[in-house]
Structures are given as C-alpha cells and as structure tokens.
Amino acid sequence: MERSELKMLWKISFQEDGEYLDFFFSSVYSPSRCRCITRDGKPAAALHWLDCSCQDQRLAYVYAVATHPALRGQGLCRRLMDEAHTALAGQGYAGTLLVPAEEGLRAMYAKMGYRACGGMREFSCSGGAPLPLRRVGPEEYAALRRRLIGPKGVIQEGENLLLLAQFHQLYAGDNLLLAAATQDGKLFVPELLGDPAAAPGVAAALGFRYGTFRVPGNDPFAMFRPLREDAATPDYFGLAFD
C-alpha cells in the first residue's frame, strides 16, 4: 500500500494534519509495522504498531486504528484487529497494548480480548517553588526510565522515543524524569516518573504557572491483550501518542 494513501486515510479518519503526521510517515512509519484492509484498491482500514517489551516479552503498541468514515459500521475494524493479532502472534509477539481514544472504545476493545493494565492518573496544578531540572537526550531518558518504571513496566524505546523526542523536551531531576510539551500555550507532561508531588516545582522550573501531568496511578488508561497463554500483564504503560 502506498504511504501517501495510508497517510490520507489517517488524515480523513482523525481529522489530523500537519507536522506530526508528516513526521510519522517520513521517519516512523514502516510497512512491516502496519496492517491494512483495502476496498477497490484503496485503504479502507489500517493500523500501525510500535515495538516495545516487558519482562523480556516482545509486545506491540497498536496505534492509530483507523476506518474510513464512509465505511464504518461494516465490521472492518474487528476484522483488521483479528488479522493483526494473528499476524503478530505468528511473528513472536507475546501481547498487544493500546490506549482507547475515548471511553466508549474501551468496551469495544474488551470484546476483542483486551483488559485494563498499567493505570494512569492525570491532574492539573499550579506552579510552586522551582525544582532543579536538566535536559537529557533520548538515550539517557531511556536508561533512566528503565530504572523508574519497575520490572513490570513497558519499555518503550526505538520509534517510541523517536516520536517522543521530536515533539517533547526531555528532563531529569533528583529521582525525577519527564517529557514536556506546550499545547495551546499550556504545559502538558504526558509522563512524569518519580514523585508526583514534584509537579508544581516542575511547572515553575519550566516557566509555567500551571500544568497538566500524567503519572502512574489507578485510573483506566492502557489495555492489554495476551497473544499467548503465558503472557504477563504489564503494571505500567506510559507513553501514549494521543
């Protein structure tokens, strides 16, 4: 399938355009990590995945599951997911992960064998006394992250970090690690590892009076589907590119 056609399906399905979409298809997309269903030679439904792992198990973060708006309600998504699960199991993946874009999708994926895993907590707070932070590169972020997520956390490196570093700034502090971005002039931290109480100091250190943070917690977030009987459910999955 032509890259440009898959890009157009993404754009139409998610009403998304711009730098993120361009970067994904120029630097992250791979035909080996994509599954597509066609109609009349054109992509009708498609999904992508990013490689990750947990406890030495190979996992796939299923991402950007899209069905053309004109073809929804015909079972294409279910067929696409079933085919992807079969293909991934055949390639040696132990399980798949995803993050539902909205609450209504959680029940749909549950019917496909997914279950909750790796909870998250999202909160907003005002800035406080600034904390000392330093910029880090993707390699150092990856090494520090492995120590902070625990033995049952999902290791997300490779293309995951390529995407993260392209659109976020990476920082470390005293037993603290985070990725930060500015959205509509506001601070958004999709992953803060360490002490959640550090959030006000992080916001102030980055020059913001207010920020929104995601930290490990108990609220529903990611979902996991085992592809083999001995697959272990992860405790933490944090980098969702939503």
CYANA upper distance limits for C-alpha pairs under 8 A (distance plus 0.5 A):
  1 MET  CA      5 GLU  CA      7.68
  1 MET  CA      6 LEU  CA      7.76
  1 MET  CA     36 CYS  CA      8.45
  1 MET  CA     43 PRO  CA      8.07
  2 GLU  CA      6 LEU  CA      7.08
  3 ARG  CA      7 LYS  CA      6.64
  3 ARG  CA     25 PHE  CA      7.72
  4 SER  CA      8 MET  CA      6.72
  5 GLU  CA      9 LEU  CA      6.82
  5 GLU  CA     42 LYS  CA      7.84
  5 GLU  CA     43 PRO  CA      7.38
  6 LEU  CA     10 TRP  CA      6.82
  6 LEU  CA     43 PRO  CA      7.08
  6 LEU  CA     46 ALA  CA      8.00
  7 LYS  CA     11 LYS  CA      6.72
  7 LYS  CA     21 LEU  CA      7.98
  7 LYS  CA     25 PHE  CA      7.54
  8 MET  CA     12 ILE  CA      6.60
  9 LEU  CA     13 SER  CA      6.42
  9 LEU  CA     43 PRO  CA      7.43
  9 LEU  CA     44 ALA  CA      8.11
  9 LEU  CA     45 ALA  CA      8.26
  9 LEU  CA     66 ALA  CA      7.82
  9 LEU  CA     67 THR  CA      8.16
  9 LEU  CA     68 HIS  CA      6.87
 10 TRP  CA     14 PHE  CA      6.45
 10 TRP  CA     15 GLN  CA      8.23
 10 TRP  CA     16 GLU  CA      7.77
 10 TRP  CA     64 ALA  CA      8.02
 10 TRP  CA     66 ALA  CA      6.99
 11 LYS  CA     15 GLN  CA      5.72
 11 LYS  CA     16 GLU  CA      5.36
 11 LYS  CA     17 ASP  CA      6.40
 11 LYS  CA     21 LEU  CA      8.43
 12 ILE  CA     16 GLU  CA      7.77
 12 ILE  CA     68 HIS  CA      7.56
 12 ILE  CA     69 PRO  CA      8.06
 13 SER  CA     66 ALA  CA      6.45
 13 SER  CA     67 THR  CA      6.92
 13 SER  CA     68 HIS  CA      6.24
 13 SER  CA     69 PRO  CA      6.68
 14 PHE  CA     66 ALA  CA      8.20
 16 GLU  CA     21 LEU  CA      7.80
 17 ASP  CA     21 LEU  CA      6.31
 17 ASP  CA     22 ASP  CA      8.30
 18 GLY  CA     22 ASP  CA      6.78
 19 GLU  CA     23 PHE  CA      6.50
 20 TYR  CA     24 PHE  CA      6.63
 21 LEU  CA     25 PHE  CA      6.88
 22 ASP  CA     26 SER  CA      6.56
 23 PHE  CA     27 SER  CA      6.15
 23 PHE  CA     28 VAL  CA      7.63
 24 PHE  CA     28 VAL  CA      5.30
 24 PHE  CA     29 TYR  CA      6.29
 24 PHE  CA    163 LEU  CA      8.06
 25 PHE  CA     29 TYR  CA      5.33
 28 VAL  CA    159 GLU  CA      6.54
 28 VAL  CA    162 LEU  CA      8.16
 28 VAL  CA    163 LEU  CA      8.00
 29 TYR  CA     33 ARG  CA      7.87
 29 TYR  CA     34 CYS  CA      8.41
 29 TYR  CA     48 HIS  CA      8.37
 30 SER  CA     34 CYS  CA      7.15
 31 PRO  CA     35 ARG  CA      8.44
 33 ARG  CA     48 HIS  CA      6.15
 33 ARG  CA     49 TRP  CA      5.93
 33 ARG  CA     50 LEU  CA      7.52
 34 CYS  CA     46 ALA  CA      7.65
 34 CYS  CA     47 LEU  CA      6.25
 34 CYS  CA     48 HIS  CA      4.88
 34 CYS  CA     49 TRP  CA      7.01
 35 ARG  CA     46 ALA  CA      6.05
 35 ARG  CA     47 LEU  CA      5.95
 35 ARG  CA     48 HIS  CA      6.97
 35 ARG  CA     80 LEU  CA      7.83
 35 ARG  CA     84 ALA  CA      6.95
 36 CYS  CA     43 PRO  CA      6.91
 36 CYS  CA     44 ALA  CA      7.96
 36 CYS  CA     45 ALA  CA      6.21
 36 CYS  CA     46 ALA  CA      4.71
 36 CYS  CA     47 LEU  CA      7.11
 36 CYS  CA     80 LEU  CA      7.58
 37 ILE  CA     43 PRO  CA      6.36
 37 ILE  CA     44 ALA  CA      6.12
 37 ILE  CA     45 ALA  CA      5.70
 37 ILE  CA     46 ALA  CA      6.80
 37 ILE  CA     76 LEU  CA      8.20
 37 ILE  CA     80 LEU  CA      7.22
 38 THR  CA     42 LYS  CA      5.64
 38 THR  CA     43 PRO  CA      4.82
 38 THR  CA     44 ALA  CA      5.44
 38 THR  CA     45 ALA  CA      7.41
 39 ARG  CA     43 PRO  CA      6.83
 39 ARG  CA     44 ALA  CA      6.23
 43 PRO  CA     68 HIS  CA      8.50
 44 ALA  CA     67 THR  CA      6.39
 44 ALA  CA     68 HIS  CA      5.92
 44 ALA  CA     71 LEU  CA      7.49
 44 ALA  CA     76 LEU  CA      8.38
 45 ALA  CA     65 VAL  CA      8.10
 45 ALA  CA     66 ALA  CA      5.95
 45 ALA  CA     67 THR  CA      4.68
 45 ALA  CA     68 HIS  CA      6.66
 45 ALA  CA     76 LEU  CA      7.09
 45 ALA  CA     77 CYS  CA      7.25
 45 ALA  CA     80 LEU  CA      7.58
 46 ALA  CA     64 ALA  CA      8.36
 46 ALA  CA     65 VAL  CA      6.45
 46 ALA  CA     66 ALA  CA      5.89
 46 ALA  CA     67 THR  CA      7.14
 46 ALA  CA     80 LEU  CA      7.63
 47 LEU  CA     62 VAL  CA      7.48
 47 LEU  CA     63 TYR  CA      6.68
 47 LEU  CA     64 ALA  CA      6.02
 47 LEU  CA     65 VAL  CA      4.83
 47 LEU  CA     66 ALA  CA      6.71
 47 LEU  CA     80 LEU  CA      8.37
 48 HIS  CA     62 VAL  CA      6.42
 48 HIS  CA     63 TYR  CA      5.69
 48 HIS  CA     64 ALA  CA      6.60
 48 HIS  CA     65 VAL  CA      7.48
 49 TRP  CA     60 ALA  CA      6.31
 49 TRP  CA     61 TYR  CA      5.63
 49 TRP  CA     62 VAL  CA      4.82
 49 TRP  CA     63 TYR  CA      5.78
 50 LEU  CA     60 ALA  CA      6.22
 50 LEU  CA     61 TYR  CA      5.56
 50 LEU  CA     62 VAL  CA      7.23
 50 LEU  CA     63 TYR  CA      7.91
 50 LEU  CA    159 GLU  CA      7.05
 50 LEU  CA    160 ASN  CA      7.10
 51 ASP  CA     58 ARG  CA      7.96
 51 ASP  CA     59 LEU  CA      6.67
 51 ASP  CA     60 ALA  CA      5.44
 51 ASP  CA     61 TYR  CA      6.80
 51 ASP  CA    156 GLN  CA      7.83
 51 ASP  CA    157 GLU  CA      8.35
 51 ASP  CA    158 GLY  CA      8.04
 51 ASP  CA    159 GLU  CA      8.06
 51 ASP  CA    160 ASN  CA      8.31
 52 CYS  CA     58 ARG  CA      6.85
 52 CYS  CA     59 LEU  CA      5.66
 52 CYS  CA     60 ALA  CA      6.40
 52 CYS  CA     61 TYR  CA      7.30
 52 CYS  CA    154 VAL  CA      7.23
 52 CYS  CA    155 ILE  CA      6.12
 52 CYS  CA    156 GLN  CA      5.42
 52 CYS  CA    157 GLU  CA      7.20
 53 SER  CA     57 GLN  CA      5.86
 53 SER  CA     58 ARG  CA      5.19
 53 SER  CA     59 LEU  CA      5.47
 53 SER  CA     60 ALA  CA      8.28
 53 SER  CA    154 VAL  CA      6.15
 53 SER  CA    155 ILE  CA      5.74
 53 SER  CA    156 GLN  CA      7.48
 54 CYS  CA     58 ARG  CA      7.39
 54 CYS  CA     59 LEU  CA      7.68
 54 CYS  CA    151 PRO  CA      8.27
 54 CYS  CA    152 LYS  CA      6.68
 54 CYS  CA    153 GLY  CA      6.73
 54 CYS  CA    154 VAL  CA      5.33
 54 CYS  CA    155 ILE  CA      6.56
 54 CYS  CA    234 PRO  CA      7.18
 55 GLN  CA    151 PRO  CA      7.24
 55 GLN  CA    152 LYS  CA      6.80
 57 GLN  CA     93 TYR  CA      7.83
 57 GLN  CA     94 ALA  CA      6.43
 57 GLN  CA    231 ALA  CA      8.05
 58 ARG  CA     92 GLY  CA      7.71
 58 ARG  CA     93 TYR  CA      5.47
 58 ARG  CA     94 ALA  CA      6.14
 58 ARG  CA     95 GLY  CA      7.79
 59 LEU  CA     93 TYR  CA      5.91
 59 LEU  CA     94 ALA  CA      6.29
 59 LEU  CA     95 GLY  CA      5.62
 59 LEU  CA     96 THR  CA      6.02
 59 LEU  CA     97 LEU  CA      7.78
 60 ALA  CA     88 LEU  CA      8.44
 60 ALA  CA     93 TYR  CA      7.45
 60 ALA  CA     95 GLY  CA      7.10
 60 ALA  CA     96 THR  CA      5.22
 60 ALA  CA     97 LEU  CA      6.62
 61 TYR  CA     96 THR  CA      6.31
 61 TYR  CA     97 LEU  CA      5.16
 61 TYR  CA     98 LEU  CA      6.15
 62 VAL  CA     96 THR  CA      7.03
 62 VAL  CA     97 LEU  CA      6.39
 62 VAL  CA     98 LEU  CA      5.72
 63 TYR  CA     98 LEU  CA      7.01
 63 TYR  CA     99 VAL  CA      8.45
 65 VAL  CA     77 CYS  CA      8.24
 66 ALA  CA     77 CYS  CA      8.11
 67 THR  CA     71 LEU  CA      7.26
 67 THR  CA     72 ARG  CA      6.69
 67 THR  CA     76 LEU  CA      7.67
 67 THR  CA     77 CYS  CA      7.07
 68 HIS  CA     72 ARG  CA      6.99
 71 LEU  CA     76 LEU  CA      8.39
 72 ARG  CA     76 LEU  CA      7.75
 75 GLY  CA     79 ARG  CA      6.79
 76 LEU  CA     80 LEU  CA      6.45
 77 CYS  CA     81 MET  CA      6.61
 78 ARG  CA     82 ASP  CA      6.62
 78 ARG  CA    112 MET  CA      8.25
 79 ARG  CA     83 GLU  CA      6.65
 80 LEU  CA     84 ALA  CA      6.62
 81 MET  CA     85 HIS  CA      6.60
 82 ASP  CA     86 THR  CA      6.81
 83 GLU  CA     87 ALA  CA      6.63
 84 ALA  CA     88 LEU  CA      6.45
 85 HIS  CA     89 ALA  CA      6.55
 85 HIS  CA     96 THR  CA      8.34
 85 HIS  CA    227 LEU  CA      7.59
 86 THR  CA     90 GLY  CA      6.73
 87 ALA  CA     91 GLN  CA      6.87
 88 LEU  CA     92 GLY  CA      7.02
 88 LEU  CA     93 TYR  CA      6.00
 89 ALA  CA     93 TYR  CA      5.65
 89 ALA  CA     94 ALA  CA      7.20
 89 ALA  CA     95 GLY  CA      8.17
 89 ALA  CA    227 LEU  CA      6.26
 89 ALA  CA    228 ARG  CA      8.02
 93 TYR  CA    227 LEU  CA      7.49
 94 ALA  CA    226 PRO  CA      6.69
 94 ALA  CA    227 LEU  CA      5.64
 94 ALA  CA    228 ARG  CA      6.25
 94 ALA  CA    231 ALA  CA      6.11
 95 GLY  CA    224 PHE  CA      7.48
 95 GLY  CA    225 ARG  CA      5.98
 95 GLY  CA    226 PRO  CA      4.72
 95 GLY  CA    227 LEU  CA      5.13
 95 GLY  CA    228 ARG  CA      7.62
 95 GLY  CA    231 ALA  CA      7.12
 96 THR  CA    224 PHE  CA      6.24
 96 THR  CA    225 ARG  CA      5.74
 96 THR  CA    226 PRO  CA      7.03
 96 THR  CA    227 LEU  CA      7.78
 97 LEU  CA    222 ALA  CA      7.30
 97 LEU  CA    223 MET  CA      6.10
 97 LEU  CA    224 PHE  CA      5.08
 97 LEU  CA    225 ARG  CA      6.97
 98 LEU  CA    222 ALA  CA      6.21
 98 LEU  CA    223 MET  CA      5.95
 98 LEU  CA    224 PHE  CA      7.24
 99 VAL  CA    221 PHE  CA      6.66
 99 VAL  CA    222 ALA  CA      5.02
 99 VAL  CA    223 MET  CA      6.64
 99 VAL  CA    240 ALA  CA      7.29
100 PRO  CA    105 LEU  CA      6.23
100 PRO  CA    106 ARG  CA      6.37
100 PRO  CA    221 PHE  CA      8.04
100 PRO  CA    222 ALA  CA      7.67
100 PRO  CA    223 MET  CA      8.29
101 ALA  CA    105 LEU  CA      7.55
101 ALA  CA    242 ASP  CA      7.69
102 GLU  CA    106 ARG  CA      7.77
103 GLU  CA    107 ALA  CA      8.29
104 GLY  CA    108 MET  CA      7.76
105 LEU  CA    109 TYR  CA      6.75
106 ARG  CA    110 ALA  CA      6.66
107 ALA  CA    111 LYS  CA      6.98
108 MET  CA    112 MET  CA      7.42
109 TYR  CA    113 GLY  CA      7.22
109 TYR  CA    114 TYR  CA      6.09
110 ALA  CA    114 TYR  CA      5.07
110 ALA  CA    115 ARG  CA      6.46
113 GLY  CA    225 ARG  CA      6.28
113 GLY  CA    226 PRO  CA      8.47
114 TYR  CA    223 MET  CA      6.21
114 TYR  CA    224 PHE  CA      5.63
114 TYR  CA    225 ARG  CA      4.93
114 TYR  CA    226 PRO  CA      8.34
115 ARG  CA    223 MET  CA      5.64
115 ARG  CA    224 PHE  CA      5.83
115 ARG  CA    225 ARG  CA      6.93
116 ALA  CA    220 PRO  CA      7.11
116 ALA  CA    221 PHE  CA      7.72
116 ALA  CA    222 ALA  CA      6.64
116 ALA  CA    223 MET  CA      4.93
116 ALA  CA    224 PHE  CA      6.77
117 CYS  CA    220 PRO  CA      8.16
117 CYS  CA    221 PHE  CA      7.78
117 CYS  CA    222 ALA  CA      6.11
117 CYS  CA    223 MET  CA      5.76
117 CYS  CA    224 PHE  CA      6.56
117 CYS  CA    233 THR  CA      7.25
117 CYS  CA    234 PRO  CA      6.81
117 CYS  CA    235 ASP  CA      6.71
117 CYS  CA    236 TYR  CA      7.49
117 CYS  CA    237 PHE  CA      8.17
118 GLY  CA    153 GLY  CA      8.40
118 GLY  CA    216 PRO  CA      8.04
118 GLY  CA    217 GLY  CA      8.36
118 GLY  CA    218 ASN  CA      8.32
118 GLY  CA    220 PRO  CA      8.46
118 GLY  CA    221 PHE  CA      7.39
118 GLY  CA    222 ALA  CA      6.53
118 GLY  CA    223 MET  CA      8.22
118 GLY  CA    234 PRO  CA      6.73
118 GLY  CA    235 ASP  CA      5.04
118 GLY  CA    236 TYR  CA      4.25
118 GLY  CA    237 PHE  CA      5.66
118 GLY  CA    238 GLY  CA      8.23
119 GLY  CA    216 PRO  CA      6.68
119 GLY  CA    217 GLY  CA      5.58
119 GLY  CA    218 ASN  CA      5.07
119 GLY  CA    219 ASP  CA      5.69
119 GLY  CA    220 PRO  CA      5.77
119 GLY  CA    221 PHE  CA      5.76
119 GLY  CA    222 ALA  CA      7.18
119 GLY  CA    235 ASP  CA      8.15
119 GLY  CA    236 TYR  CA      7.08
119 GLY  CA    237 PHE  CA      8.08
120 MET  CA    214 ARG  CA      7.08
120 MET  CA    215 VAL  CA      6.29
120 MET  CA    216 PRO  CA      5.02
120 MET  CA    217 GLY  CA      4.65
120 MET  CA    218 ASN  CA      6.14
120 MET  CA    219 ASP  CA      5.70
120 MET  CA    220 PRO  CA      7.03
120 MET  CA    221 PHE  CA      6.23
120 MET  CA    238 GLY  CA      8.07
121 ARG  CA    214 ARG  CA      6.09
121 ARG  CA    215 VAL  CA      5.84
121 ARG  CA    216 PRO  CA      6.39
121 ARG  CA    217 GLY  CA      5.14
121 ARG  CA    218 ASN  CA      6.95
121 ARG  CA    219 ASP  CA      6.11
122 GLU  CA    212 THR  CA      7.58
122 GLU  CA    213 PHE  CA      6.06
122 GLU  CA    214 ARG  CA      4.92
122 GLU  CA    215 VAL  CA      6.99
123 PHE  CA    212 THR  CA      6.18
123 PHE  CA    213 PHE  CA      6.03
123 PHE  CA    214 ARG  CA      7.20
124 SER  CA    210 TYR  CA      7.71
124 SER  CA    211 GLY  CA      6.03
124 SER  CA    212 THR  CA      4.68
124 SER  CA    213 PHE  CA      6.64
125 CYS  CA    199 ALA  CA      7.84
125 CYS  CA    200 PRO  CA      6.80
125 CYS  CA    210 TYR  CA      6.20
125 CYS  CA    211 GLY  CA      6.20
125 CYS  CA    212 THR  CA      7.14
126 SER  CA    200 PRO  CA      6.32
126 SER  CA    203 ALA  CA      7.89
126 SER  CA    209 ARG  CA      6.05
126 SER  CA    210 TYR  CA      4.73
126 SER  CA    211 GLY  CA      6.98
127 GLY  CA    199 ALA  CA      8.18
127 GLY  CA    200 PRO  CA      4.71
127 GLY  CA    201 GLY  CA      6.51
127 GLY  CA    202 VAL  CA      7.93
127 GLY  CA    203 ALA  CA      5.59
127 GLY  CA    204 ALA  CA      5.27
127 GLY  CA    208 PHE  CA      7.12
127 GLY  CA    209 ARG  CA      5.25
127 GLY  CA    210 TYR  CA      5.95
127 GLY  CA    211 GLY  CA      7.92
128 GLY  CA    200 PRO  CA      5.12
128 GLY  CA    201 GLY  CA      5.43
128 GLY  CA    203 ALA  CA      7.88
128 GLY  CA    204 ALA  CA      6.33
129 ALA  CA    200 PRO  CA      7.62
129 ALA  CA    201 GLY  CA      5.59
129 ALA  CA    204 ALA  CA      6.97
129 ALA  CA    205 ALA  CA      8.39
130 PRO  CA    200 PRO  CA      8.16
130 PRO  CA    201 GLY  CA      4.85
130 PRO  CA    202 VAL  CA      6.81
130 PRO  CA    203 ALA  CA      7.96
130 PRO  CA    204 ALA  CA      5.34
130 PRO  CA    205 ALA  CA      4.95
131 LEU  CA    173 GLY  CA      8.29
131 LEU  CA    198 ALA  CA      8.23
131 LEU  CA    201 GLY  CA      5.41
131 LEU  CA    202 VAL  CA      6.41
131 LEU  CA    204 ALA  CA      8.04
131 LEU  CA    205 ALA  CA      6.22
132 PRO  CA    173 GLY  CA      6.73
132 PRO  CA    174 ASP  CA      8.45
132 PRO  CA    205 ALA  CA      7.50
133 LEU  CA    171 TYR  CA      6.67
133 LEU  CA    172 ALA  CA      6.14
133 LEU  CA    173 GLY  CA      5.27
133 LEU  CA    202 VAL  CA      8.29
133 LEU  CA    205 ALA  CA      7.70
134 ARG  CA    171 TYR  CA      5.89
134 ARG  CA    172 ALA  CA      6.00
134 ARG  CA    173 GLY  CA      6.97
135 ARG  CA    169 GLN  CA      7.91
135 ARG  CA    170 LEU  CA      6.27
135 ARG  CA    171 TYR  CA      4.99
135 ARG  CA    172 ALA  CA      7.00
136 VAL  CA    140 GLU  CA      6.59
136 VAL  CA    141 TYR  CA      6.77
136 VAL  CA    170 LEU  CA      6.06
136 VAL  CA    171 TYR  CA      5.91
136 VAL  CA    172 ALA  CA      7.06
137 GLY  CA    141 TYR  CA      6.60
137 GLY  CA    165 ALA  CA      8.38
137 GLY  CA    170 LEU  CA      7.19
138 PRO  CA    142 ALA  CA      6.53
138 PRO  CA    161 LEU  CA      6.78
138 PRO  CA    162 LEU  CA      8.21
138 PRO  CA    165 ALA  CA      6.97
138 PRO  CA    170 LEU  CA      8.03
139 GLU  CA    143 ALA  CA      6.87
140 GLU  CA    144 LEU  CA      6.63
141 TYR  CA    145 ARG  CA      6.35
141 TYR  CA    170 LEU  CA      7.56
141 TYR  CA    171 TYR  CA      8.31
141 TYR  CA    172 ALA  CA      8.26
141 TYR  CA    177 LEU  CA      7.99
142 ALA  CA    146 ARG  CA      6.77
142 ALA  CA    156 GLN  CA      8.47
142 ALA  CA    157 GLU  CA      7.14
142 ALA  CA    161 LEU  CA      8.34
143 ALA  CA    147 ARG  CA      7.45
144 LEU  CA    148 LEU  CA      7.01
144 LEU  CA    177 LEU  CA      7.90
145 ARG  CA    149 ILE  CA      6.56
145 ARG  CA    177 LEU  CA      7.66
145 ARG  CA    193 LEU  CA      8.31
146 ARG  CA    150 GLY  CA      7.51
146 ARG  CA    155 ILE  CA      7.22
148 LEU  CA    193 LEU  CA      7.06
148 LEU  CA    194 GLY  CA      7.37
149 ILE  CA    153 GLY  CA      5.53
149 ILE  CA    154 VAL  CA      8.08
149 ILE  CA    193 LEU  CA      7.99
149 ILE  CA    236 TYR  CA      7.43
152 LYS  CA    234 PRO  CA      5.74
152 LYS  CA    235 ASP  CA      5.73
152 LYS  CA    236 TYR  CA      7.27
153 GLY  CA    234 PRO  CA      6.27
153 GLY  CA    235 ASP  CA      5.96
153 GLY  CA    236 TYR  CA      4.97
153 GLY  CA    237 PHE  CA      6.75
154 VAL  CA    234 PRO  CA      6.94
154 VAL  CA    235 ASP  CA      8.28
154 VAL  CA    236 TYR  CA      6.55
154 VAL  CA    237 PHE  CA      5.86
154 VAL  CA    238 GLY  CA      8.31
156 GLN  CA    160 ASN  CA      6.19
156 GLN  CA    161 LEU  CA      7.46
156 GLN  CA    239 LEU  CA      7.84
157 GLU  CA    161 LEU  CA      5.56
157 GLU  CA    162 LEU  CA      8.34
158 GLY  CA    162 LEU  CA      6.86
159 GLU  CA    163 LEU  CA      6.67
160 ASN  CA    164 LEU  CA      6.71
160 ASN  CA    239 LEU  CA      8.18
161 LEU  CA    165 ALA  CA      6.32
162 LEU  CA    166 GLN  CA      6.71
163 LEU  CA    167 PHE  CA      7.18
164 LEU  CA    168 HIS  CA      6.21
164 LEU  CA    179 ALA  CA      8.20
165 ALA  CA    169 GLN  CA      6.88
165 ALA  CA    170 LEU  CA      7.52
167 PHE  CA    181 ALA  CA      7.39
168 HIS  CA    179 ALA  CA      6.33
168 HIS  CA    180 ALA  CA      5.73
168 HIS  CA    181 ALA  CA      5.38
169 GLN  CA    179 ALA  CA      6.12
169 GLN  CA    180 ALA  CA      5.71
169 GLN  CA    181 ALA  CA      6.94
170 LEU  CA    177 LEU  CA      8.25
170 LEU  CA    178 LEU  CA      6.45
170 LEU  CA    179 ALA  CA      5.10
170 LEU  CA    180 ALA  CA      6.94
171 TYR  CA    177 LEU  CA      6.37
171 TYR  CA    178 LEU  CA      5.89
171 TYR  CA    179 ALA  CA      6.86
171 TYR  CA    180 ALA  CA      8.37
172 ALA  CA    176 LEU  CA      5.95
172 ALA  CA    177 LEU  CA      4.96
172 ALA  CA    178 LEU  CA      6.94
173 GLY  CA    177 LEU  CA      6.83
175 ASN  CA    194 GLY  CA      6.21
175 ASN  CA    195 ASP  CA      8.20
176 LEU  CA    192 LEU  CA      7.90
176 LEU  CA    193 LEU  CA      6.27
176 LEU  CA    194 GLY  CA      5.19
176 LEU  CA    195 ASP  CA      7.35
177 LEU  CA    191 GLU  CA      8.47
177 LEU  CA    192 LEU  CA      6.40
177 LEU  CA    193 LEU  CA      5.63
177 LEU  CA    194 GLY  CA      7.07
178 LEU  CA    189 VAL  CA      7.37
178 LEU  CA    190 PRO  CA      8.37
178 LEU  CA    191 GLU  CA      6.00
178 LEU  CA    192 LEU  CA      5.01
178 LEU  CA    193 LEU  CA      6.73
179 ALA  CA    189 VAL  CA      6.21
179 ALA  CA    190 PRO  CA      6.91
179 ALA  CA    191 GLU  CA      6.26
179 ALA  CA    192 LEU  CA      7.44
180 ALA  CA    187 LEU  CA      7.46
180 ALA  CA    188 PHE  CA      6.37
180 ALA  CA    189 VAL  CA      5.01
180 ALA  CA    190 PRO  CA      7.39
180 ALA  CA    191 GLU  CA      8.38
181 ALA  CA    187 LEU  CA      6.50
181 ALA  CA    188 PHE  CA      5.81
181 ALA  CA    189 VAL  CA      6.81
182 THR  CA    186 LYS  CA      5.75
182 THR  CA    187 LEU  CA      5.32
182 THR  CA    188 PHE  CA      6.44
183 GLN  CA    187 LEU  CA      6.88
183 GLN  CA    188 PHE  CA      7.01
186 LYS  CA    208 PHE  CA      8.03
186 LYS  CA    210 TYR  CA      7.82
186 LYS  CA    211 GLY  CA      7.07
187 LEU  CA    203 ALA  CA      7.82
187 LEU  CA    208 PHE  CA      7.21
187 LEU  CA    210 TYR  CA      7.40
187 LEU  CA    211 GLY  CA      5.20
187 LEU  CA    212 THR  CA      6.77
188 PHE  CA    211 GLY  CA      6.43
188 PHE  CA    212 THR  CA      5.45
188 PHE  CA    213 PHE  CA      6.57
189 VAL  CA    211 GLY  CA      8.07
189 VAL  CA    212 THR  CA      6.65
189 VAL  CA    213 PHE  CA      5.19
189 VAL  CA    214 ARG  CA      6.74
190 PRO  CA    213 PHE  CA      6.58
190 PRO  CA    214 ARG  CA      5.63
190 PRO  CA    215 VAL  CA      8.37
190 PRO  CA    238 GLY  CA      8.19
190 PRO  CA    239 LEU  CA      7.50
190 PRO  CA    240 ALA  CA      8.24
191 GLU  CA    213 PHE  CA      7.46
191 GLU  CA    214 ARG  CA      5.76
191 GLU  CA    215 VAL  CA      6.47
191 GLU  CA    238 GLY  CA      6.75
191 GLU  CA    239 LEU  CA      7.22
192 LEU  CA    196 PRO  CA      7.60
192 LEU  CA    213 PHE  CA      7.27
192 LEU  CA    214 ARG  CA      6.57
192 LEU  CA    215 VAL  CA      5.74
193 LEU  CA    215 VAL  CA      6.90
193 LEU  CA    216 PRO  CA      8.04
196 PRO  CA    215 VAL  CA      7.11
198 ALA  CA    202 VAL  CA      6.68
199 ALA  CA    203 ALA  CA      6.73
199 ALA  CA    211 GLY  CA      8.47
199 ALA  CA    213 PHE  CA      7.74
200 PRO  CA    204 ALA  CA      6.86
200 PRO  CA    210 TYR  CA      8.32
200 PRO  CA    211 GLY  CA      8.35
201 GLY  CA    205 ALA  CA      6.53
202 VAL  CA    206 LEU  CA      6.76
203 ALA  CA    207 GLY  CA      6.91
203 ALA  CA    208 PHE  CA      5.62
203 ALA  CA    209 ARG  CA      6.99
203 ALA  CA    210 TYR  CA      6.80
203 ALA  CA    211 GLY  CA      6.38
204 ALA  CA    208 PHE  CA      5.80
204 ALA  CA    209 ARG  CA      6.69
204 ALA  CA    210 TYR  CA      8.48
216 PRO  CA    236 TYR  CA      7.51
216 PRO  CA    238 GLY  CA      8.04
222 ALA  CA    237 PHE  CA      7.08
224 PHE  CA    233 THR  CA      7.34
224 PHE  CA    234 PRO  CA      8.43
226 PRO  CA    231 ALA  CA      6.07
226 PRO  CA    232 ALA  CA      8.17
226 PRO  CA    233 THR  CA      8.14
227 LEU  CA    231 ALA  CA      7.53
